[in-house]
Amino acid sequence: MPREPGVHFHRTEPRFLHLPQRVHSRDINECEEISEWSPCGANAQCRDALGNYQCLCAPGYTGNPRQGCSPIHPCVTSECGPHAYCEPKDHKPTCWCQPGYEGDPYDLEQGCQSPPQGPGTIPGVPPFPGGSGGDVAPPPVLPTPPGGGGQPPIPPTTFTPPIPPVVCRTDHDCGPLGACVPGIDNRRHCIPKLQHECLENRDCGERFECKLGTKGVKQCRDVCEDKTCGKNAVCLGEHHKAICECLPGFIYDGTGCQVPDDCAVDQDCLEHEACRHQSGGNKCVDVCLRHACGPNAKCIGQKHVPICVCRDSFLGNPNDRIRGCQPLLDTCIQDADCAESDRCLPDSRGIKNCTRTCLKTRCGPNAHCVGRLHRPVCECREGYNGNPSDPAQGCTPILRDRCHSNLDCKGYEVCKITPVGIKDCIELCLDYECGPNANCIAMDHLAA
């Protein structure tokens, strides 16, 4: 975009405040941060912009805002009629007839007219003091520096049109900041000369370059005004050159700015997802998103692969697109429909089946469960007795007679009833007492 008059951009180093856990950054206001010193010249204002700041001449001022702005002459933009000139009055442009003319100086068609001509004058050319009709007015005299001495005049910082605006021959007659151009009366007058805003790139902000404009005047132009970047990219000016960068959230893949991939392989995704190439790059996609199963079946993702399974209360081939899974029917209605050791119970799918009554019954040690009349019953195993339902004690071995007579025992034993109530072979000499210095000898079931 063309630069506005009296506007000067300046790009600083990247000045963005990075916010944690956010994609974007917030621009910093350079005009506030550098308020301790003025980045702009006199009579100029600082305005913040994205990644840089602007210097603008204050209203009523013109010039280079980086170096300083001067008041705009009220007559610069004012237009008077033929043979009239502009002179500021109370800071406002006022049109006056040139000496030797009379009429309406604001009338852009008629303007000021020459009075009846006397002898020795040239029509349309007013005389000036010391000259005769038809002579060209001398160039305006610029002030000399204090002390005189015929030194060259001090170049003014702004152009002030000569009052009255006398005619000129060349630009030299109008001073260093003026130009001699034809006026509406076909006579040459002094007007402000267009000034270069810059001479080289370093006179402009980093985002701008110094280049010739349409009127042959060098201007600071935005380097991105003629630059077209690709999709998802934006133009940034750095070091007076246009650079295309990807927008936040995009990366350059060699062909353009794309959304970064979410994955490279399936293992980068959740178990029920797989890595698939999409229009915006690789994405983790649910493996069941477009996977079809048979009737009464559903898809579940396991290890990044789609698997079809029958729904609850259905059985069959979940991958069969025609039959799929069929509803299961109850095999019983009540316990009487089952064997005595079984019960009619629903399974995890809600289907009633004949189920062992002892399937979830726990008995004590040396005991086992048996189904009687469709109910679980704990019993001691053979050769044991006790409480079969006691999970701690349970059943213990049953004690039996080890002999019926002495003949069932060895010669030094006898068959006797023990304190626990059973017959057992007992050694004769265990309870037999002998005299001093004597030993017990048992033979033929007798002790001596």
C-alpha positions as CSV (number, residue, x, y, z in Angstrom):
1,M,0.0,0.0,0.0
2,P,1.2,3.6,-0.7
3,R,2.5,5.4,2.3
4,E,0.4,8.3,3.7
5,P,2.1,11.7,3.6
6,G,3.7,12.5,7.0
7,V,3.7,8.8,8.0
8,H,7.0,7.0,8.8
9,F,7.0,3.3,9.8
10,H,9.8,1.9,11.9
11,R,10.2,-1.9,12.5
12,T,11.9,-2.9,15.7
13,E,13.2,-6.3,16.6
14,P,10.3,-8.8,17.0
15,R,8.4,-7.5,20.0
16,F,5.8,-10.1,21.0
17,L,4.8,-11.3,24.5
18,H,4.6,-15.1,24.4
19,L,1.7,-16.5,26.5
20,P,2.1,-20.0,28.0
21,Q,-0.2,-22.7,26.7
22,R,-1.4,-20.6,23.8
23,V,-0.8,-20.8,20.1
24,H,-0.7,-17.0,19.5
25,S,1.4,-14.2,21.0
26,R,0.4,-10.6,22.0
27,D,2.1,-7.6,20.3
28,I,3.9,-5.2,22.6
29,N,3.2,-1.5,22.3
30,E,6.6,0.0,21.4
31,C,5.3,3.6,21.9
32,E,4.6,2.9,25.6
33,E,7.8,1.0,26.2
34,I,10.0,3.8,24.7
35,S,8.0,6.6,26.2
36,E,11.1,7.8,28.1
37,W,12.5,9.0,24.8
38,S,10.7,10.2,21.7
39,P,11.2,7.9,18.7
40,C,9.7,10.5,16.5
41,G,10.8,14.1,15.6
42,A,9.3,17.4,16.7
43,N,5.6,17.9,16.1
44,A,5.2,14.2,15.4
45,Q,3.2,11.5,17.2
46,C,3.9,7.8,17.7
47,R,1.3,5.2,16.8
48,D,1.7,1.5,17.6
49,A,1.4,-1.1,14.8
50,L,1.8,-4.9,14.5
51,G,5.5,-5.6,15.2
52,N,6.5,-2.0,14.7
53,Y,5.4,1.6,15.2
54,Q,4.6,4.6,13.1
55,C,5.6,8.2,13.3
56,L,2.9,10.7,12.1
57,C,3.1,14.4,11.7
58,A,0.6,16.1,14.0
59,P,-2.5,17.7,12.4
60,G,-1.5,20.9,10.6
61,Y,2.1,19.8,10.1
62,T,4.0,18.1,7.3
63,G,7.5,16.8,6.6
64,N,9.5,13.7,7.8
65,P,8.1,12.7,11.1
66,R,11.3,10.9,12.1
67,Q,13.3,14.1,11.7
68,G,10.6,16.7,12.6
69,C,7.5,18.2,11.1
70,S,6.9,21.8,10.2
71,P,3.6,23.8,10.0
72,I,1.8,23.4,6.8
73,H,1.6,26.8,5.0
74,P,-2.1,27.7,4.7
75,C,-1.7,28.7,1.1
76,V,-0.1,25.4,-0.1
77,T,-3.5,23.8,-0.8
78,S,-5.4,27.0,-1.6
79,E,-6.3,28.1,-5.1
80,C,-7.0,31.7,-6.2
81,G,-8.2,33.1,-9.4
82,P,-6.0,34.4,-12.3
83,H,-3.6,37.2,-11.4
84,A,-4.3,36.6,-7.7
85,Y,-2.1,35.3,-4.9
86,C,-2.6,33.7,-1.5
87,E,-1.5,35.2,1.8
88,P,-2.2,33.7,5.2
89,K,-4.4,35.9,7.5
90,D,-5.2,34.6,11.0
91,H,-3.7,31.3,10.0
92,K,-6.2,31.0,7.1
93,P,-5.5,31.3,3.3
94,T,-6.7,34.7,1.8
95,C,-6.6,35.6,-1.9
96,W,-5.5,39.0,-3.0
97,C,-5.2,40.6,-6.5
98,Q,-1.6,41.1,-7.7
99,P,-0.3,44.6,-7.8
100,G,-1.7,46.4,-10.8
101,Y,-4.8,44.2,-11.0
102,E,-8.3,44.4,-9.6
103,G,-11.4,42.2,-9.3
104,D,-12.4,39.1,-7.4
105,P,-9.3,37.1,-6.5
106,Y,-11.5,34.1,-5.5
107,D,-13.1,33.8,-9.0
108,L,-11.2,30.9,-10.6
109,E,-12.4,31.9,-14.1
110,Q,-12.2,35.7,-14.2
111,G,-10.0,36.5,-11.2
112,C,-8.3,39.8,-11.2
113,Q,-8.3,42.0,-14.4
114,S,-5.7,44.5,-15.6
115,P,-6.9,48.1,-15.5
116,P,-6.8,50.1,-18.7
117,Q,-3.2,50.1,-20.0
118,G,-1.1,53.2,-20.3
119,P,1.6,53.8,-22.9
120,G,4.8,51.7,-22.6
121,T,3.2,48.7,-20.9
122,I,2.6,45.2,-22.1
123,P,-0.9,43.8,-21.6
124,G,-1.2,41.1,-18.9
125,V,2.2,41.8,-17.4
126,P,2.1,44.0,-14.4
127,P,5.1,46.3,-13.8
128,F,7.2,45.9,-10.7
129,P,9.1,48.7,-8.9
130,G,12.1,49.8,-10.9
131,G,11.0,48.0,-14.0
132,S,8.8,48.6,-17.0
133,G,5.9,46.7,-18.3
134,G,6.7,43.2,-19.6
135,D,9.8,42.8,-17.4
136,V,9.9,39.5,-15.4
137,A,9.9,40.1,-11.7
138,P,13.2,39.3,-9.9
139,P,13.4,36.2,-7.8
140,P,12.5,36.5,-4.1
141,V,15.3,37.6,-1.8
142,L,15.9,35.1,1.0
143,P,17.2,36.3,4.4
144,T,21.0,36.2,4.9
145,P,22.5,34.9,8.1
146,P,23.3,37.4,10.9
147,G,26.4,39.5,10.2
148,G,25.6,39.8,6.4
149,G,28.9,39.8,4.5
150,G,27.3,38.6,1.4
151,Q,27.2,35.0,2.6
152,P,24.8,32.6,0.9
153,P,21.3,32.5,2.4
154,I,20.3,30.0,5.0
155,P,18.3,27.2,3.4
156,P,14.8,27.2,4.8
157,T,13.4,24.0,6.4
158,T,10.0,24.5,4.8
159,F,8.8,26.2,1.6
160,T,7.0,29.5,2.0
161,P,5.5,30.8,-1.3
162,P,6.7,34.3,-2.2
163,I,4.1,37.0,-1.4
164,P,3.0,38.2,-3.8
165,P,3.7,35.1,-5.9
166,V,5.9,36.7,-8.5
167,V,6.7,34.9,-11.8
168,C,9.9,32.9,-12.1
169,R,12.2,31.6,-14.8
170,T,13.8,28.5,-13.2
171,D,13.6,26.5,-9.9
172,H,16.6,28.5,-8.7
173,D,14.4,31.6,-8.5
174,C,12.1,29.8,-6.0
175,G,14.8,28.7,-3.5
176,P,16.0,25.2,-2.5
177,L,12.5,23.9,-1.5
178,G,10.5,25.5,-4.3
179,A,9.8,24.6,-7.9
180,C,9.0,26.9,-10.9
181,V,5.9,25.6,-12.7
182,P,3.3,27.0,-15.1
183,G,0.2,28.4,-13.4
184,I,-3.4,28.6,-14.5
185,D,-2.6,31.9,-16.2
186,N,0.1,30.2,-18.3
187,R,2.7,32.1,-16.4
188,R,5.3,30.3,-14.2
189,H,5.0,30.6,-10.5
190,C,6.8,29.2,-7.5
191,I,5.2,26.2,-5.7
192,P,6.6,23.8,-3.0
193,K,8.9,21.2,-4.4
194,L,8.1,17.6,-3.8
195,Q,10.7,16.2,-1.4
196,H,12.2,12.7,-1.1
197,E,11.1,11.0,2.0
198,C,14.2,8.9,1.9
199,L,17.4,8.4,0.0
200,E,18.2,4.8,0.9
201,N,16.6,1.9,2.7
202,R,18.1,2.6,6.1
203,D,16.1,5.9,6.1
204,C,13.0,3.7,6.3
205,G,11.6,1.3,8.8
206,E,12.7,-2.4,8.5
207,R,9.4,-3.3,6.9
208,F,9.9,-0.6,4.2
209,E,12.2,0.0,1.2
210,C,13.2,3.3,-0.4
211,K,12.0,3.4,-4.0
212,L,10.8,5.9,-6.6
213,G,7.1,6.8,-6.6
214,T,4.9,7.7,-9.5
215,K,6.1,11.4,-9.4
216,G,9.8,10.6,-9.3
217,V,10.0,11.2,-5.6
218,K,11.6,8.5,-3.4
219,Q,9.2,7.2,-0.8
220,C,9.4,4.5,2.0
221,R,7.1,1.8,0.5
222,D,5.9,-1.3,2.3
223,V,7.9,-4.2,1.0
224,C,4.8,-6.4,1.1
225,E,2.5,-4.2,-1.0
226,D,3.4,-6.1,-4.2
227,K,4.2,-9.4,-2.5
228,T,1.8,-12.3,-2.7
229,C,2.3,-15.2,-0.3
230,G,0.8,-18.7,-0.6
231,K,-2.1,-20.2,1.3
232,N,-1.9,-20.1,5.1
233,A,1.1,-17.6,4.9
234,V,1.6,-13.9,5.6
235,C,4.1,-11.4,4.3
236,L,6.6,-9.9,6.8
237,G,9.1,-7.2,6.2
238,E,12.6,-7.9,7.5
239,H,15.7,-6.0,6.7
240,H,13.8,-4.1,4.0
241,K,12.9,-7.3,2.2
242,A,9.6,-9.2,1.9
243,I,9.5,-12.6,3.5
244,C,6.6,-15.1,3.5
245,E,6.1,-16.9,6.8
246,C,3.5,-19.5,7.8
247,L,0.6,-18.4,10.0
248,P,0.6,-19.7,13.6
249,G,-0.4,-23.3,13.7
250,F,1.1,-24.1,10.3
251,I,4.5,-25.4,9.2
252,Y,6.3,-25.3,5.9
253,D,6.7,-28.8,4.4
254,G,8.6,-27.8,1.3
255,T,5.6,-27.2,-0.8
256,G,3.6,-24.8,1.3
257,C,2.2,-24.0,4.8
258,Q,0.4,-27.0,6.1
259,V,-1.2,-28.1,9.4
260,P,1.5,-30.2,11.2
261,D,1.0,-33.9,11.3
262,D,-0.6,-35.4,14.5
263,C,1.2,-38.7,14.0
264,A,3.7,-40.7,11.9
265,V,2.8,-44.3,12.8
266,D,-0.2,-46.0,14.4
267,Q,1.7,-46.2,17.7
268,D,1.5,-42.4,18.0
269,C,-2.3,-42.7,18.4
270,L,-4.6,-44.2,21.0
271,E,-5.3,-48.0,20.9
272,H,-8.6,-47.5,19.0
273,E,-7.1,-45.1,16.5
274,A,-4.8,-45.4,13.5
275,C,-2.6,-42.9,11.7
276,R,-4.2,-41.9,8.4
277,H,-3.2,-39.3,5.8
278,Q,-5.9,-36.6,5.5
279,S,-6.1,-33.4,3.4
280,G,-4.6,-31.5,6.3
281,G,-1.8,-34.0,7.1
282,N,-1.5,-37.2,9.0
283,K,-4.3,-37.5,11.7
284,C,-5.2,-40.1,14.3
285,V,-8.6,-41.5,13.1
286,D,-10.9,-43.9,14.9
287,V,-10.4,-47.3,13.2
288,C,-14.2,-48.0,13.5
289,L,-15.2,-44.7,11.8
290,R,-15.8,-46.4,8.4
291,H,-15.7,-50.1,9.4
292,A,-19.0,-51.9,8.9
293,C,-20.0,-55.0,10.9
294,G,-22.9,-57.5,10.5
295,P,-26.4,-57.1,12.0
296,N,-26.5,-57.0,15.8
297,A,-22.7,-56.5,15.9
298,K,-20.5,-53.6,16.9
299,C,-16.9,-52.5,16.1
300,I,-14.3,-52.0,18.7
301,G,-10.7,-50.9,18.2
302,Q,-7.9,-53.0,19.6
303,K,-4.2,-52.4,18.9
304,H,-5.1,-49.9,16.1
305,V,-7.2,-52.6,14.3
306,P,-11.1,-52.7,13.9
307,I,-12.7,-55.8,15.3
308,C,-16.4,-56.8,15.1
309,V,-18.1,-58.5,18.1
310,C,-21.7,-59.6,18.8
311,R,-23.7,-57.4,21.0
312,D,-24.9,-58.7,24.4
313,S,-27.6,-61.5,24.1
314,F,-26.5,-62.2,20.5
315,L,-24.4,-65.0,19.0
316,G,-23.0,-65.6,15.6
317,N,-20.5,-64.3,13.1
318,P,-20.2,-60.5,13.6
319,N,-18.4,-60.1,10.3
320,D,-21.2,-61.7,8.3
321,R,-22.8,-58.7,6.6
322,I,-26.1,-60.6,5.9
323,R,-26.8,-62.8,9.0
324,G,-24.5,-61.3,11.5
325,C,-25.4,-62.1,15.1
326,Q,-28.7,-63.8,16.1
327,P,-30.5,-63.4,19.4
328,L,-30.0,-66.1,22.0
329,L,-33.0,-68.0,23.5
330,D,-33.4,-69.2,27.1
331,T,-32.7,-73.0,27.7
332,C,-34.8,-73.0,30.9
333,I,-37.5,-71.0,32.7
334,Q,-37.3,-72.5,36.2
335,D,-35.1,-74.8,38.3
336,A,-37.4,-77.8,37.6
337,D,-36.3,-77.6,34.0
338,C,-32.8,-78.5,35.0
339,A,-31.1,-81.6,36.7
340,E,-31.2,-81.8,40.5
341,S,-27.6,-80.6,40.7
342,D,-28.3,-77.5,38.5
343,R,-30.3,-74.2,38.8
344,C,-31.9,-72.1,36.1
345,L,-29.9,-68.8,36.2
346,P,-29.2,-66.0,33.7
347,D,-25.7,-65.6,32.4
348,S,-23.7,-62.3,31.8
349,R,-25.8,-61.8,28.6
350,G,-29.1,-62.2,30.4
351,I,-29.8,-65.6,28.8
352,K,-31.2,-68.3,31.2
353,N,-29.3,-71.6,31.3
354,C,-29.1,-74.6,33.5
355,T,-26.1,-73.8,35.7
356,R,-24.3,-76.0,38.3
357,T,-25.6,-75.0,41.8
358,C,-22.1,-75.5,43.3
359,L,-20.4,-73.2,40.8
360,K,-19.9,-70.4,43.3
361,T,-20.1,-72.4,46.6
362,R,-17.1,-72.8,48.8
363,C,-16.9,-75.6,51.4
364,G,-14.4,-76.2,54.3
365,P,-11.2,-78.4,54.3
366,N,-11.8,-82.1,53.4
367,A,-15.3,-81.3,52.2
368,H,-17.0,-80.9,48.8
369,C,-20.2,-79.4,47.4
370,V,-23.0,-81.5,45.9
371,G,-26.3,-80.3,44.3
372,R,-29.4,-81.5,46.0
373,L,-32.8,-80.4,45.0
374,H,-31.2,-77.5,43.0
375,R,-29.4,-76.2,46.1
376,P,-25.7,-76.4,47.0
377,V,-24.8,-78.7,50.0
378,C,-21.4,-79.1,51.6
379,E,-20.5,-82.7,52.7
380,C,-17.4,-84.3,54.4
381,R,-15.4,-86.5,52.2
382,E,-15.3,-90.3,53.0
383,G,-13.3,-91.1,56.1
384,Y,-13.8,-87.6,57.5
385,N,-16.3,-86.0,59.7
386,G,-16.9,-82.5,61.2
387,N,-18.5,-79.2,59.8
388,P,-18.1,-79.2,56.0
389,S,-19.3,-75.6,55.8
390,D,-16.7,-74.3,58.2
391,P,-14.1,-72.6,55.9
392,A,-11.5,-72.9,58.7
393,Q,-11.9,-76.3,60.4
394,G,-14.0,-78.2,57.9
395,C,-13.8,-82.0,58.2
396,T,-11.1,-84.1,60.1
397,P,-10.2,-87.8,59.6
398,I,-12.4,-90.4,61.3
399,L,-10.4,-92.7,63.9
400,R,-11.0,-96.6,63.5
401,D,-9.9,-99.7,65.7
402,R,-6.4,-100.9,64.7
403,C,-7.0,-104.4,66.3
404,H,-9.7,-106.6,67.6
405,S,-7.6,-109.1,69.7
406,N,-3.9,-109.7,70.8
407,L,-3.5,-111.8,67.8
408,D,-3.7,-108.6,65.6
409,C,-0.6,-107.2,67.5
410,K,3.0,-108.2,67.9
411,G,4.3,-110.5,70.8
412,Y,5.3,-107.6,73.0
413,E,2.0,-105.8,72.5
414,V,-1.6,-106.2,73.6
415,C,-4.9,-105.0,72.0
416,K,-6.4,-102.3,74.3
417,I,-8.9,-99.5,74.2
418,T,-7.2,-96.1,74.0
419,P,-8.4,-92.9,75.7
420,V,-10.0,-91.7,72.3
421,G,-12.2,-94.8,72.4
422,I,-10.6,-97.0,69.8
423,K,-8.7,-100.3,70.1
424,D,-5.0,-100.1,69.4
425,C,-1.9,-102.3,69.9
426,I,0.0,-101.0,73.0
427,E,3.4,-102.1,74.2
428,L,3.1,-104.2,77.5
429,C,6.3,-102.7,79.2
430,L,5.1,-99.1,78.8
431,D,2.9,-99.3,81.9
432,Y,4.5,-102.4,83.6
433,E,6.7,-101.7,86.8
434,C,9.6,-104.1,87.8
435,G,11.5,-104.3,91.1
436,P,14.9,-102.7,91.8
437,N,17.6,-103.7,89.4
438,A,15.1,-105.6,87.2
439,N,14.0,-105.1,83.5
440,C,10.6,-105.8,81.9
441,I,10.5,-108.5,79.2
442,A,7.3,-109.0,77.1
443,M,6.7,-112.3,75.3
444,D,3.5,-113.8,73.9
445,H,1.5,-110.8,74.9
446,L,2.7,-111.2,78.5
447,A,5.1,-109.1,80.5
448,A,7.6,-110.6,83.1
